[in-house]
Amino acid sequence: MRSSALRAAVVAAASAAVAVVAVGPYALAWVPITLLVWVFIEWRGAWLLRGARRGLLAGLATLALPLSVLRPCCRLDMDMSSGTCCTMPGACVAVGAMLGLSLALLVPRAPGEHRATTAIGMVLGVGSVAALRCSALSFGEAAGLIAGLVAGVVAANLARAWMDRGQIGAHR
């Protein structure tokens, strides 16, 4: 457990450093969640960890999303973090889903009995870092972004399972 906590602290600290630069210091409020998720991931290891490491990459990509993409109804001269700008959970769901679907390229190959565990790992990895991005969003937008990411990851894994099943059938 001690080595899991140490590795998780490294992931959380690195994610926090990137989040502070990309989002701002208020992202630090979510770092304990990132840390707890990664302690669990590191402790469980194996296929969950393989999926989570891939999900971590996508989670870091969410930190690069500009707020203007997540709130397209705001003019560029408006202060998007002040609360005077509109909120658009639907846009966050769409962006999250597109990012989640792009994970089809990152899904690690896993035997059928470990495919679900790998997908759960990807969801945990993405969500643990995307939560840092969500600190600048309203609750609805944050939930939309994470729900879109989860839906995209699930769809990508289902598509990968379907493709793998077709390849197995073709080899028989």
C-alpha positions as CSV (number, residue, x, y, z in Angstrom):
1,M,0.0,0.0,0.0
2,R,2.9,2.3,0.8
3,S,4.4,2.0,-2.7
4,S,0.9,2.5,-4.2
5,A,0.5,5.7,-2.3
6,L,3.9,6.9,-3.4
7,R,3.3,6.3,-7.1
8,A,-0.1,7.8,-6.8
9,A,1.4,10.9,-5.2
10,V,3.7,11.3,-8.1
11,V,0.8,11.1,-10.6
12,A,-1.3,13.5,-8.6
13,A,1.5,16.0,-8.1
14,A,2.4,16.0,-11.8
15,S,-1.3,16.3,-12.8
16,A,-1.7,19.2,-10.3
17,A,1.4,21.0,-11.7
18,V,0.0,20.8,-15.2
19,A,-3.5,21.8,-14.0
20,V,-2.3,24.9,-12.2
21,V,-0.6,26.1,-15.3
22,A,-3.5,25.2,-17.6
23,V,-6.5,25.9,-15.4
24,G,-5.3,27.9,-12.4
25,P,-4.7,27.4,-8.7
26,Y,-8.4,26.6,-8.0
27,A,-7.8,23.2,-9.6
28,L,-5.8,22.2,-6.6
29,A,-9.1,21.7,-4.6
30,W,-9.6,18.6,-6.7
31,V,-6.2,17.1,-6.3
32,P,-7.2,14.9,-3.2
33,I,-9.7,13.2,-5.5
34,T,-7.0,12.5,-8.1
35,L,-4.7,11.2,-5.4
36,L,-7.4,8.8,-3.9
37,V,-8.3,7.5,-7.3
38,W,-4.7,6.8,-8.2
39,V,-4.0,5.1,-4.8
40,F,-6.8,2.7,-5.6
41,I,-5.6,2.2,-9.2
42,E,-2.0,1.6,-8.1
43,W,-3.1,-0.7,-5.3
44,R,-5.2,-2.9,-7.7
45,G,-2.7,-2.8,-10.5
46,A,-2.7,-5.2,-13.4
47,W,-5.3,-4.5,-16.1
48,L,-6.9,-1.6,-14.2
49,L,-3.6,0.1,-14.1
50,R,-2.9,-0.5,-17.8
51,G,-6.2,1.1,-18.7
52,A,-5.8,4.0,-16.2
53,R,-2.4,4.9,-17.6
54,R,-3.9,5.3,-21.1
55,G,-6.8,7.2,-19.6
56,L,-4.3,9.5,-17.8
57,L,-3.1,10.7,-21.2
58,A,-6.6,11.7,-22.3
59,G,-7.2,13.3,-18.9
60,L,-4.2,15.5,-19.4
61,A,-5.5,16.4,-22.9
62,T,-8.7,17.8,-21.2
63,L,-6.5,20.3,-19.3
64,A,-5.5,21.8,-22.7
65,L,-9.2,22.4,-23.6
66,P,-9.8,26.1,-23.7
67,L,-12.8,27.4,-21.8
68,S,-14.1,28.9,-25.0
69,V,-14.6,25.4,-26.4
70,L,-16.6,24.3,-23.4
71,R,-18.6,27.5,-23.3
72,P,-19.0,28.5,-27.0
73,C,-21.9,30.9,-26.2
74,C,-19.6,33.4,-24.6
75,R,-17.9,36.2,-26.4
76,L,-14.1,36.2,-26.3
77,D,-14.1,39.5,-24.4
78,M,-16.2,38.2,-21.6
79,D,-14.7,36.9,-18.3
80,M,-15.6,33.3,-18.5
81,S,-14.7,32.5,-14.9
82,S,-16.7,35.3,-13.4
83,G,-20.1,33.6,-13.6
84,T,-21.4,36.4,-15.9
85,C,-21.0,34.2,-18.9
86,C,-23.4,31.4,-20.0
87,T,-23.0,27.8,-19.1
88,M,-23.4,25.0,-21.6
89,P,-23.4,21.5,-20.2
90,G,-24.4,20.1,-23.7
91,A,-21.2,21.5,-25.2
92,C,-19.2,19.8,-22.4
93,V,-21.0,16.5,-23.1
94,A,-20.2,16.7,-26.8
95,V,-16.5,17.6,-26.2
96,G,-16.2,14.9,-23.6
97,A,-17.7,12.3,-25.9
98,M,-15.5,13.2,-28.8
99,L,-12.4,13.0,-26.5
100,G,-13.7,9.7,-25.1
101,L,-14.3,8.2,-28.5
102,S,-10.8,9.2,-29.5
103,L,-9.6,6.8,-26.8
104,A,-10.4,4.0,-29.2
105,L,-6.9,4.5,-30.4
106,L,-5.5,4.1,-26.9
107,V,-7.5,1.1,-25.7
108,P,-4.9,-1.5,-24.6
109,R,-5.5,-5.0,-26.0
110,A,-6.7,-7.1,-23.2
111,P,-8.1,-10.7,-23.1
112,G,-11.8,-10.8,-23.1
113,E,-12.0,-11.5,-19.3
114,H,-10.0,-8.4,-18.6
115,R,-11.6,-6.0,-21.1
116,A,-14.1,-4.5,-18.7
117,T,-11.4,-4.0,-16.0
118,T,-9.2,-2.2,-18.6
119,A,-12.2,0.0,-19.6
120,I,-12.9,0.9,-15.9
121,G,-9.3,1.8,-15.5
122,M,-9.5,4.1,-18.5
123,V,-12.6,5.8,-17.1
124,L,-10.9,6.2,-13.7
125,G,-7.7,7.6,-15.3
126,V,-9.5,10.1,-17.5
127,G,-11.9,11.2,-14.8
128,S,-9.2,11.6,-12.1
129,V,-7.5,14.3,-14.2
130,A,-10.5,15.7,-16.0
131,A,-11.9,16.6,-12.6
132,L,-9.0,19.1,-12.3
133,R,-10.2,20.8,-15.6
134,C,-13.7,20.9,-14.3
135,S,-12.8,23.2,-11.4
136,A,-13.3,26.1,-13.7
137,L,-16.7,24.9,-14.8
138,S,-20.2,24.9,-13.3
139,F,-21.4,21.6,-11.7
140,G,-23.6,20.9,-14.8
141,E,-20.7,21.5,-17.2
142,A,-18.3,19.4,-15.1
143,A,-20.8,16.5,-14.9
144,G,-21.4,16.9,-18.7
145,L,-17.7,16.7,-19.5
146,I,-17.0,13.7,-17.3
147,A,-20.3,12.0,-18.5
148,G,-19.2,12.6,-22.1
149,L,-15.8,11.2,-21.4
150,V,-17.2,8.1,-19.7
151,A,-19.7,7.5,-22.6
152,G,-16.9,7.9,-25.1
153,V,-14.7,5.5,-23.3
154,V,-17.5,2.9,-23.0
155,A,-18.4,3.3,-26.7
156,A,-14.7,3.0,-27.7
157,N,-14.3,-0.2,-25.7
158,L,-17.5,-1.7,-27.0
159,A,-16.3,-0.9,-30.6
160,R,-12.9,-2.5,-29.9
161,A,-14.6,-5.6,-28.5
162,W,-16.9,-5.8,-31.5
163,M,-13.9,-5.4,-33.9
164,D,-11.9,-8.0,-32.0
165,R,-14.8,-10.4,-32.1
166,G,-15.0,-10.0,-35.9
167,Q,-11.3,-10.6,-36.3
168,I,-11.6,-13.8,-34.2
169,G,-14.5,-15.0,-36.3
170,A,-12.5,-14.3,-39.5
171,H,-9.6,-16.5,-38.3
172,R,-11.8,-19.5,-37.7
